[in-house]
Amino acid sequence: MSVLFLFLSCYNFLLYIINFMQALDNLFSSLFSNFINPVIYVFSAGCFVYFLYGVLMFILAKVNSKEEDIKRGKQHMIWGLVGVIIIFSAGSIYKFIVGLFN
């Protein structure tokens, strides 16, 4: 009788753990889809706007022949592209990891 009780107790505990893990999976998937994706889109848009700001600064400095502003415009363009590459890489890694668990 005690072996049966022990078996049923372990079985109920495992069912509890499985239900808990499923609840965590649902929580994380909803958290990622409702929070992480919009953050990635906002940061990528911000990096792209920063890149466009660098292009505009570069063009205006080229017209006015200001060497210092030309360098600053180039730096803004480079860092804007670096930001876009980092954000898209982070998004790709995130989607890969989520794909592994689905």
Steps between C-alpha positions, in 0.01 A plus 500: 500500500781744582671429164179589318468819705861593422448433130183712487670779693792505256260486206298795633819695566619440142163612363528815710850569365385443140205737542729758658746476209218538248377810684853646492525423129173684436614793711836536323355459152240769565761724663734466204233549236344799678813671628822393327377526139378862532824596678704355213290693246530828692878468541549409134291801395704721733828376355372557148393855587845559652656376175278734296599787731864421421427498127325836525785644710755366249317649201454840664865509613615403149301788354645745754851347481531446875755225559417446865129455428583264213689277744217517752248410229709200399526389862121528543447292187747232614355474851146501362586205276676321787188548712273365225726196455507432875123533535427274203754248628338504844159452339626209294661335802180552699284342227744210469489430873121525509485264201707246688250480783187482287 
